[in-house]
């Protein structure tokens, strides 16, 4: 901002001084200094008017939505033109002062008192013009830059075009000053000035009112039709990488070139004398900086995430086209990701100052490598699943979410995580990304006052891996597998785009790839999406560039439907007690104690009866009470009497059950007392058990005892006398089942019970077992494909996976590391170990 203001402050005065000096130096004109000052001032005003009109035309022609669409040129030119109004006050005074000198006024002398008198006279004469300039600087400038909050750039561009009549006005004043009223130039200029002034200063404001009325009416019609979800087309920007001579082995030159800020052309491979033209939202040529890419393509969508909506930015293109440079950048030229995160913090800081909301920002970072979702913030994590909730939101359970409070905090987590991303060197790219990286910035804002609304917005920043031609990259082994996974996911992405554009597809293949599953919200979903397509100019990458441009042209036809994700905190109503519990509360002792505890707890919490009364004032509770009262009043006396009889009968039955329960408790207590006095002898146990005891198994005092059966209240059973219970000596079904389980268990040396399935390992000699394990580990670390296939339960596919894992992670430190190989579960590993150890011992 300060740089643009400084540029404007130097440009307009410098142009004024330069033109004045040039006009004085022309001998043929023989103009005085006053003439040169007046003409130079008119010339600078005309230049400013032409620049403003041009900027306004560019802004107005690029905005489709007159309210929401934004253009980076709007705020830039406003900042650049503000110094002009300060300069113009000085220029008008100089013109006025030189006119006084021509007329011979004393005020035109250089004396200080005469200068102050001339200034006072100038302010009285040009009061309205000076006031106009002061208001433009002090009022219109802050309103246009800050108060609009990025909305209405279309109207601002139309206002810029109002300056189109200024050059004709300036030329007319110059011709009048030099008495050229009767020339043909003056007449033509007068007609042109009349037309432009009528269009730009008279018809302009009714036109603005008409456009705004149409936009407002369209919003009301869409709301009345139920279409309150605004659509947002995927915006596509194309960035051309600088031409690299060392990449052009045949010295054929570039195959693609830009035409303007939105159009480019590429040579037609069917006919080299023709070109194919493309039109996109933005075209960034080789001279475009990282800041310009961010300001024109990414910054306009960031305010949406503070309103509870989603936004997505992803870089697409062939390998070596500059996708990672666009997204990450360098320390000197930061890319989209650091600039976007910094802008999010700036937006939150600005919102915190004038709104009643609390903001929380968090981040997650993942990569999709060989169709596996890996957490870059937690490098040791395994493949994470992708889920979808009831609201059709895509979730990744187990993904690390870190709260960040500043850009420095973000940088502290992001830089180490970026180093965890999988990269490798190929023939086309020295540092090729072997995975798709997705950075998620989540902004949650909560309203401080009631109703305490909660809005959640997400920003997806995606760096896609580039498509590769393995004939040119020279990929082999694990690199070939990585390339296959990358190309397959990008092919699925193209199928999704084709399905969305066709409009007749029954099923969009989002689930065919994990990449498209995660980008489901960005393509045809509810996010404001921007796709930055990176292309290379060399003929070597012609077909890659041609395919990328075709994909980008299809992607810009996709329409998303953003909406605000908002929840409202609902007060929890007290749970209604059951009727039996409420009725038994007066006679039982336990409910009475419970009520006393609840009352003490409420007193400690500072609650009062008024709080409970407030809960009854909820509309839903009051409606239910009124409905219940109407139901009771509508009952006949006979029905009411029968209901009271049923209640009395229920109370009587409950009382009988309680008496039986107390009798049962007393008998159980008596039984425990008799057992304590050893009335039941060891020779005649209560339950006869013919099972032989375990081999002198010692009891473990720390082991938790098995829970006894708990008799539920109001459950009455027929009890036999104690003597009959002793004489019965019948085995229960539970005891038989317990005997069967105990007979199948084997005592292990460490005191734990293992099943017979794993008992084979404990029966082997320790040295022999360790020797066999070392042989298997040596084969896993040094064996070739044939030797690995010689192991039990290892086929061709599993052997290749082991070789790939060994190439990436190095040797296996222990046999248990084999579980980390894809497809090797714990059950398969146990079976593998048993088969190979027994096979090794047989040899």
Beta strands, then each sheet from edge to edge (+ up, - down):
strand 1: 231-233
strand 2: 235-240
strand 3: 256-258
strand 4: 263-267
strand 5: 275-279
strand 6: 282-284
strand 7: 310-317
strand 8: 357-369
strand 9: 372-375
strand 10: 387-388
strand 11: 394-395
strand 12: 402-404
strand 13: 423-424
strand 14: 432-433
strand 15: 436-447
strand 16: 453-463
strand 17: 527-535
strand 18: 559-561
strand 19: 566-568
strand 20: 746-747
strand 21: 753-754
sheet 1: 1+ 18-
sheet 2: 6+ 2+ 17+ 7+ 16+ 15- 8+ 9-
sheet 3: 6+ 2+ 17+ 7+ 16+ 19-
sheet 4: 6+ 2+ 17+ 7+ 16+ 15- 8+ 12-
sheet 5: 3+ 4- 5+
sheet 6: 10+ 11-
sheet 7: 13+ 14-
sheet 8: 20+ 21-
end
